[in-house]
């Protein structure tokens, strides 16, 4: 009885999902966005000081979800347009300023460990860590009881603001395709650190597009998620026991070196 109820609940959830609508014709394909984007943002706390009893912020963690697609639609887009992944880009958003900070791809397919058969990936969401430089550059700096780079910020007032959008469409056609020349990395399951600098207050948005990561080729227009990530304010804190301390030099080229981490700006 329990198994039957569980199976019925899975069918109910699947039936109620707001899947994107895919239309294909001789001119190309369109995918209408109905759901997805930024789900939440939370401050990442940082326990510091000689006794680890004082609080600063590493930055903020953003949870997002990709627009859901039915399996047969994924296969259709793969067969006709070589789509194999989503491309997700973080952008700083403000009056007169649109700057891309980092890009990640999320595979739509996965290989079975034993048979090697290719199937549809179950990844539907991910996380981005929007961090201060002091928490981004290396694990060594992150482990210091007295943060380096004069970091003394406590991040506050973070939120997700919905923005009204008209009909949003991904268009897949030859005219929309181009080679992606920037840096792009596979989205990690646990941590994707983006260095936003010494001050990170501002507004940010996510852009989505269809992608072929094997060829590093964008296959559609970019669609902006209908939410804004707001990192509202930061306050300077005084950390007892960390006065007049200097950060030791970085371990050049070794574990936790600056080369191991992603940079936004």
N, C-alpha and C positions, 0 to 999 in steps of 0.2 A: 504493500500500500504506500509506504514512504517513497519507494523508488518511482512508483507511478505518479505520485504528486510532484516529485522533483522533475520528472520528465515533462509533465504538463506545464510546470512553471517555466522551464526552458523554452518550450514552444510559445508560451504567452509573451515572454520577454522578447524573443526573436520577432514575433508578429508585431509588437508594439514599437520596435526600433524605427527611428526616423531615417531610413536609408536615403542616400542621395539618388536622385533620378537620372538615369543614364539614357541618352538618346544618340543613336548612330545612324548616319546616312552617308551618301556618296561624297559629301563635302567635308565630312569630319565627324566629330563627336562633341556632345555637350554633357556636362555633369552639373546638375543643380544642387547647390549646398543647402541642406535643411537643418543640420545640427553639427556640432563640433566646435573646436576652438579652445579658448582658455577656460578651464574649469575652476581653478582656484589659485591663490597666491598666499604664501605664509612666510613670515620672517624666520630665517635660520639662526637660532641662538648660538652664542659663542661664550662658553664659560672660560673666564680668564683670571689672571692674578695668581700670585704664589700659591693660594689655596684653592684656586678654581672656583671661587665663590662670588665673583663679580661678572656682570653681564654686558656683553657687546653683541654685535650682529655680524655674521659672516656675509649676509645678504638676504636674498629671498628665493624660495623654491616655487616654481610655477608648474602646475599640473595642466596638461592640455590633452585633448582628444582629437583624432583625425576624423574627417567626415566619413561616416560609415558607408561601406559599399557591400552589396551582395556578392557572393562568390562568383556567380556566373557573369556579373558585370566586370569584376576584376579580370577574369579570364578573357572576356571580350576585349577589354582595353589593352590587355597584354598581347593578344593575337594580332590586333589591327594596328596598334600604335607603339608596341614595344615598351609599354609601361611596366616597370618592375618595382616602383617605390614611390613614396611621397617625399617631396622636398619641403622642409620646414625651415623658415628663416625668421630670426628675431630682428626687429627693426626698432630703433628709437624713434619716437613720434613726438613732434612738437611743431609749434608755429614756425614755418619757414625751414624746418629741418626734418629730413627723412634719411636716416643713415642705417645701412644694413650692418649688423654686428656679428652674426654667426649663422651658419647653415648646417643642417643635419638631414640625412636621408633615413627613411624608415622603410625597410623592404616589405613588399606585399606578398612575397613568397619565401618559403623556407624549405630546407632539405631535411628529410628524415635521417636520424642518426645511423640507423642500421641499414636500411635499404637504399638510401640516397635518393629516394623519390622526392619530387618537388610538390609541395602542397601550399595552400593558402596560409599565410601567416595570421596568427591570432592577435598580434599587437595592434591595439586600438588607441592606446594612450601612452604618454611619456612625461618626463620631467626635465625642466631646465633650471639650473642653479645660477641665478644672476648674482654674482658675488663681487665684493670689494677686492681690490688688488691684493691686500694683505692675506686674504683667504683663498686666493686663486692661484698665485704664482707657483707655490710648491706645498707639498704635504709638510715639509719641515717648518715653513712659516706658520702653517695652520696649527701645528702642534705646540708652538711657543706659548708659554704662559703669559708672556707680555707681547702682544701682537706687534709685528714690525711695520715699517712704512708709516709710523706715527698714527696708526689706525686707532681711533677711540670713539667710533660711531655706534650709536644704538638706533637702528632703523625702526620707524614707527609709521602708522597710518598707511598700511598697504591694502590694496583692494583691487577688485575687478569691476570695471565699469562697462556695462553694455552700451553699444552704440547702434542706432537704427540703421538698417541697411536695406536697400532695395534688392530685387532679385539678384542672386549671386550665381554666376555660371563659370565653370571651367570650360574653356574651349580648346579642343585638341585638333590641330590641323597643321599642315606644313608651314603656314605663315607664322605660327606661334612658337615653332621650335628653334632652339639655338644651343650652342655649346656653352656649358657653364664653366667659366674660367676661374671662379673664386674657390676658396678652400671649402670643402664639404666633408663631414665626417659622419660615420654611422652612429645613430643615436644609441647610446649605451643604456642598458636596462636600469642601472642604479644611479649613476652620477654623470651629468654633462655640465661641467663648470664653464661659465663664460665670464671673463674678466671685464667688468664695467668701469674699472678705474678707482680712484680714491674717493670719489663722490658718485653715488648712484641714483640719487633722487631724480625722478623724471617719469615719463610715460613711454610705454613700449607696446608694440603689437607684433602678432605673428602673421606670416604670410605662408600660404600653402600653394603647391603646384604639383603636377604629375612629373615624374622624373625617371630617367634611365641611368642608374648609378654606374653600370658597367661602362657606359660610353660617356658619362658625365654630361648628359644632354637633357635640358628642360623641354618638356613635351606639351606644355600648355601655358596659358597666361597665369599670372600669380593672383590669388584671391586673398584679400585681407580678412582675417577673422573678425567677427563683429563684436570684439571686446577690446578694451584697453587695460593693460597692466599698469597700475598706478603705484609707484613707490613714493609716498607722499612727503615724508619728512625724516630727518635724522638729527639726533642730538649728540653733542660731544660729552663724553663721560670722563671722569678722572679715575684712573685705576691705581689703587693703593698698592705700593710695592713695585710699581713699574716706572717710577720717576727716573728720568735721565738715563734710561737704558738704551743701548744701541743694538740694532739687529746684526747678528753675525753674517759674514759674507756668504753668498749663495754657493752651493756645491755645483760648480760648473760641469755640466755634462753628466753628472752622476744621478742617482735616484732622487726624484723630487726636484729635479732641476727645472729651470724656466721653460725648457723645450717640451716638457711633458704636458703642458697645459694650454688650453684654448684661450684666445684673446678676442675680445669684442672691440674695445676702443681704447 
